[in-house]
Amino acid sequence: FLDETTPLLPPNDSRETQPTLGFQRVLQRAILHVQSAGIKEVTGANVLVAIFSEQESQSVYFLHKQSITRLDVVNYVSHGISKVSGDQEHSSNDPGSSEAEEEGAVESGSKSPLESFATNLNEKARSGRIDPLIGRRQEIDRTVQVLCRRRKNNPLFVGEAGVGKTAIAEGLAKLIVDGQVPDVLKKSTIYSLDMGALVSGTKYRGDFEKRLKGLLKQLEKTQGAVLFIDEIHTVIGAGSASG
């Protein structure tokens, strides 16, 4: 098809091939997209997203023939959200399909939502970057009690800025690493949500929700994961179009 539809210069023609305007527009859009996201390098994934702006191109035609849209590519590259549901991914009969998707994600340089938008407090505690918690034993005991419940197991820390709400979560992570918690929590991992990274770059309505859903989906697959949302009141209205 390409041989039949793509014009070629005669072999004896001394003219040099010139990039088309569409090709130049795609590269310019990819560069602008990368700059707005604060990334230093343009990858093939960025170019692929930019190609969808050329609606009359053969590339977009073939992508649409495979039922691939720009939103599908953006969700997978930026947020790790696959077009195929989680249950369908596990029930796939092709064992190489998941490996190919993983290789594509690595080549594109994209991180998982958990790595991009959350911090592993257990790892910080193991590396000695968390100091022992002093003077909050009652709050820690109450937090452990709530987390051990089968239902209604979401503790909420309320207090003025600077009173030590984040320190309680970090102290709990250190206790887990040191093995000073009940058996129910010994295999738990505390993740601290980076709200700034989650909101950053969400220009369009629904971007924030897609990122959060991708993060929660990965947390559901992670055994013993506990998510700590610092300044949780900022979540309200974070994904609104008005900013």
C-alpha positions in Angstrom: 0.0 0.0 0.0 2.8 2.4 0.9 4.7 1.6 -2.3 1.6 2.4 -4.3 0.6 5.6 -2.6 3.9 7.2 -1.6 5.5 9.4 -4.3 9.2 8.7 -4.9 11.9 10.8 -6.6 13.4 9.3 -9.7 16.9 7.7 -9.2 18.6 10.2 -11.3 17.0 13.2 -9.6 19.6 15.3 -7.6 17.0 16.9 -5.3 17.0 16.1 -1.6 13.9 14.8 0.1 12.2 17.4 2.2 10.1 16.7 5.3 6.5 17.5 4.8 4.6 20.1 6.8 2.7 17.4 8.6 5.9 15.8 9.7 7.2 19.1 11.0 3.9 19.7 12.8 4.1 16.3 14.5 7.6 17.0 15.8 6.7 20.5 17.0 3.6 19.2 18.9 5.7 16.4 20.5 8.3 18.9 21.7 5.6 21.3 23.1 3.9 18.3 24.8 7.2 17.3 26.5 8.1 20.8 27.5 4.7 21.4 29.1 5.1 18.1 31.1 8.6 19.1 32.4 10.3 16.2 30.6 13.8 16.7 29.0 13.6 14.1 26.2 11.2 13.4 23.4 10.4 9.7 23.0 8.5 7.7 20.4 5.5 7.7 22.7 5.3 11.5 22.6 5.6 11.4 18.8 2.8 8.8 18.6 0.5 11.0 20.6 1.3 14.0 18.4 0.6 12.0 15.2 -3.1 11.8 16.1 -3.4 15.6 15.4 -2.9 14.8 11.7 -6.3 13.3 11.1 -5.9 13.0 7.3 -2.6 11.0 7.6 -2.1 7.4 6.8 -0.7 6.7 10.3 -3.9 7.9 12.0 -6.0 5.9 9.5 -4.2 2.6 10.3 -4.4 3.4 14.1 -8.1 3.9 13.9 -8.4 0.7 11.9 -7.0 -1.0 15.0 -9.5 0.9 17.2 -6.7 2.9 18.8 -7.5 6.4 19.8 -5.3 9.3 21.1 -6.9 8.9 24.6 -5.9 5.2 24.7 -2.3 6.0 24.0 -2.2 8.9 26.5 -3.8 6.8 29.3 -1.3 4.0 28.8 1.9 6.1 28.4 1.2 8.7 31.0 -0.9 6.8 33.6 -0.3 3.2 33.0 -4.0 2.6 32.3 -4.5 -0.1 29.6 -7.4 -0.1 27.3 -8.0 -3.8 28.3 -9.4 -4.3 31.7 -7.4 -6.0 34.4 -9.4 -9.2 34.3 -9.0 -9.5 30.6 -5.3 -9.0 30.9 -4.9 -11.9 33.3 -7.2 -14.2 31.2 -5.3 -13.5 27.9 -4.3 -16.7 26.1 -1.2 -15.1 24.6 1.6 -15.2 27.2 3.8 -12.9 25.1 1.3 -10.1 25.0 1.9 -8.9 28.6 5.7 -9.1 28.1 5.4 -7.0 25.0 3.4 -4.4 26.8 6.0 -4.3 29.7 8.8 -3.9 27.2 7.0 -1.1 25.5 6.4 0.7 28.8 10.1 0.4 29.6 11.3 1.6 26.2 9.0 4.6 26.5 10.5 5.5 29.8 7.2 5.7 31.6 6.8 4.8 35.2 4.0 3.0 37.0 1.4 5.3 38.7 2.7 4.0 42.1 6.2 5.1 41.3 5.2 8.4 39.7 2.7 9.6 42.3 3.6 7.9 45.6 6.5 7.4 47.9 7.3 4.1 49.6 7.7 5.1 53.3 8.8 1.6 54.2 11.8 2.0 51.9 12.6 5.4 53.5 12.5 3.8 56.9 14.8 1.0 55.8 17.3 3.5 54.5 17.3 5.4 57.7 15.6 8.5 56.3 12.8 8.4 59.0 13.5 9.4 62.6 11.8 7.5 65.5 8.4 9.0 66.4 8.3 10.6 69.9 5.3 11.6 71.9 2.5 10.1 69.6 2.1 6.7 71.1 -1.6 7.1 71.7 -2.2 8.2 68.1 -0.1 5.4 66.7 -1.9 2.7 68.8 -5.3 4.1 67.7 -4.1 4.1 64.0 -3.0 0.5 64.3 -6.3 -0.4 65.9 -8.3 1.1 63.0 -6.1 -0.4 60.3 -6.6 -3.9 61.8 -10.4 -3.7 61.4 -12.1 -5.7 58.7 -14.4 -2.8 57.9 -14.2 1.0 58.4 -10.5 0.7 58.5 -9.5 4.2 57.2 -8.0 6.4 59.9 -8.2 10.2 59.4 -5.7 12.5 61.0 -7.1 15.9 61.9 -5.0 18.8 63.1 -3.4 22.1 62.3 -0.4 22.3 59.9 2.8 21.2 61.6 1.4 19.2 64.5 2.8 15.9 63.1 0.2 14.2 61.0 2.7 13.1 58.4 5.1 12.1 61.1 2.5 9.6 62.4 2.4 7.9 59.0 6.2 7.8 58.8 6.4 6.5 62.4 4.0 3.7 61.5 6.1 2.8 58.5 9.2 2.6 60.8 7.3 0.4 63.3 6.3 -2.0 60.4 10.0 -2.2 59.3 11.1 -2.8 62.8 8.4 -5.5 63.3 6.7 -3.7 66.2 3.2 -4.0 64.9 0.5 -6.8 65.0 0.9 -9.7 62.7 -1.9 -8.3 60.5 0.2 -5.3 59.6 3.7 -6.9 59.5 3.6 -7.3 55.7 2.0 -4.0 55.0 3.6 -1.2 53.0 2.8 2.5 53.6 2.7 4.7 50.5 2.5 8.5 50.7 0.6 10.1 47.9 2.4 13.0 46.2 -0.6 15.3 45.5 1.6 17.8 43.7 2.8 15.3 41.2 -0.7 13.9 40.8 -2.3 17.2 40.0 0.7 18.6 37.9 0.0 18.7 34.2 -3.8 17.9 34.5 -5.0 20.4 31.9 -8.2 18.8 30.8 -11.3 17.6 32.7 -10.9 14.0 33.8 -7.1 13.9 33.7 -6.8 14.0 37.5 -9.5 11.3 37.9 -7.7 9.0 35.3 -4.4 9.3 37.2 -6.1 8.6 40.5 -7.9 5.5 39.1 -4.7 4.2 37.6 -3.0 4.6 41.0 -5.8 2.9 42.9 -6.0 0.0 40.4 -2.3 -0.7 41.0 -2.7 -0.4 44.8 -5.5 -3.0 44.6 -3.0 -5.4 43.0 -0.3 -4.7 45.6 -0.6 -7.0 48.7 -0.8 -5.1 52.0 -0.6 -1.6 50.5 -1.8 1.3 52.7 -2.1 4.7 51.1 -1.5 7.8 53.1 -3.0 11.0 51.6 -1.4 14.1 53.0 -3.6 17.2 53.0 -6.5 15.1 51.8 -8.8 18.1 51.6 -6.9 19.3 48.5 -8.4 16.4 46.6 -11.7 18.2 46.5 -12.0 20.0 43.3 -8.4 19.0 42.2 -9.6 17.8 38.8 -12.0 20.7 38.0 -11.6 22.4 34.7 -11.3 25.8 36.4 -7.9 24.8 37.9 
